[in-house]
Every structure is written in structure tokens, then in C-alpha cells.
Amino acid sequence: LAAAAQLEKTSLQTGEPSGDKTEPSSAETVEDMDSLLESAFLTALKVRISEDDLPMDTSAFYSNHVLACRPPGTSIDIKKSSWKKLSKFLDAMEKKRLIATKEQRSLSNLVHVNFQHPLLVKF
């Protein structure tokens, strides 16, 4: 809920375009970036992915689905999060048993999503 409140606050702060060229706002702290990344990740799993879409290249999942689920006017830079790399973030989500990944031909693939996971169900 704190992540949603922060995202709403960020969206409200950006407001309507005023004609000035403004860059998308970004999270100010590592905790903000972590929260934004987790929220976009859970949203992507919940609304954009089904079992029929799997397996899926993790880089494609991130760029086509996670980044697309960030709130308007925000940006996500995984290097500014506590994980620093997509692989470490996905490993953390795998430890929470939200997803399963598998290395195939030197590429990482998202092979399973636990749609019944409490984090995903209550999100």
C-alpha cells in the first residue's frame, strides 16, 4: 500500500504537461526505486502474463511488460535499486517463490509464475 501511495503521489506531482520538456520523475531513494520496481513487476505478472505466454525471455519480460507497467511520468532504473541487476532482482523474486526461471542456451527464461502466491493474490 505504501508503494501505491508513493506512486500516486509521484503521479500527482508530475501533473499535466505544461509545454515544458520535462524528464520523467524517478524514485529519489533506493527504497523508492525498489518499491516502484516491485509494484511494476507484480502488476506485469497480474495483468499482462498468463501461463500460455511462458517460457519467456526474462529480458523481454522486463522491457516489454515490467517497464510498461510503471506509472505514467515515472522511470525505473534497476541500477538505482538495491538489486542493481535484473538477474539479482529475479533471483530475489524466485526466493519468494513468485516465479521460476531457468537458464536455456545461455539465456534466462521465465518458466513459471505462481499466480496463487499471497503477494500476487492480494496485489
N, C-alpha and C positions, 0 to 999 in steps of 0.2 A: 504494500500500500504506500509506503514511503516513496518507492520508486515511481509509482503512478502520480503521486502528488508532486514530486520533483519534475517529472516530465510535463505535467500540466502547467506547473509554474514556469518552466522553460518555454513552453509553447505560448503562454500568455505574455511573457516578456518580449518575445520576438514580434508579436502583433502582426498587423498588416504591412505589406511592403509600402514604403513611403517614397519610392522612386530612387532612393539612395541604394548604391550597391553595397549590400551587407553580406558578410560571410555567415554561414550557418553557425549558430551558437554551439559551443561544445561544453562538455562537462568540465567543471572547474577543478575538481579533485579526482584522485584515483577512485575514491568511493563512489563519486557521481558517475564516472565512466563505467565502473563495474556494474552499478545499478542499471544504467542505460543499456549496457550490453546484455545483461541477463534478461531484462524486460523485452528487448527486441528478439532475443533468442527464443524465449518462451512464447512470444507472440507468433513468431515464424513457425514453431512447432505446432502450435494450436490451430492456426488459421490457414497455413499455406502448405503443410506437408501431410501426406497420407501414406499408409503402408505401400500403396501402389507406386509411389514415387521412389521407393528405395530399391536397391542401393543408389546413393547419390554422392558424387564427389564433394568432400567437405568444403573445399574452396568455392565451389559453385553454390553450395547451400548458404555459405556465409555471404557471398557477394550478391546472389540473386534473391535470397529470402530474408536473412537476418538484417542486412543493411536496408532492405526495402521496408522493413517493419519498424524502423526508428521513427520517432515522432517528427512531424514536419518542423523544419527550422533547426534541427539538431544534427550533429555529426558524431560518428563513432570512430575512434582511433584505438584499436586494440593495443597498440604500443603504449598508450597512456593509461591502460588498465593494469590491475595487479598481475594479470597473467602474461602480458607482453607479447604473446604469440597465440595464434589460433589453435595450434596443437595443444598447448597447455590449458587453454580455456576448455577445449573439447574433452581433454583428459579429466578435468575437474567435473564437468557435466556427466561424464561416464562414471566417475566415482560416486556421484549422487544417484546413479542408475536411471538417469533420464534418457540416455542414448547409449548405443553401442556403435563403435567404429571398428573398422578392420582395414589393415594395410593390404592392398592388392596391386601388384606390379608397381611398387614404389609410390602409389597414390593412396591417400587416406580416404576411405569411403564411410559415409553414414549408412549403417546397415539395419539399425533398429531404433525405433522411438517407443519409449514406454508411455503410451498415451494414458495409462491408468495411474501414473505417478502422482502422488498428492500435490506436488508443486504445480504440475500441469493442469490437474483437475480443478484446483481452486483458483487458478490464474484467470 
